[in-house]
């Protein structure tokens, strides 16, 4: 049920985004709602990433390695900035616990940003 709900949220968010682009609703009057919508959309990608790694499949291991390498590249290969989330780039208990906390906390923040986005839409 959780997995199908996430799929539906993905589908509906893309429908919502493409509908707004098709209607041409991107002017300076709706700037606040576009900004909160973009933050919400990017945050949704992060929540889905954390949840994908929690599935404990081979895809989780590959996704974890790719994300750790991207974070390592982002910090210009200085130090081990990825360690705070991904420990040693392996799917182990420490990584699972950290990503579970990150998944739940970022999901609650995503709900908050959804409310902010809805308020921005109605005030714009």
Helices and strands as residue ranges (DSSP letters): H 2-23, G 28-30, H 31-53, H 58-74, H 83-86, H 93-123
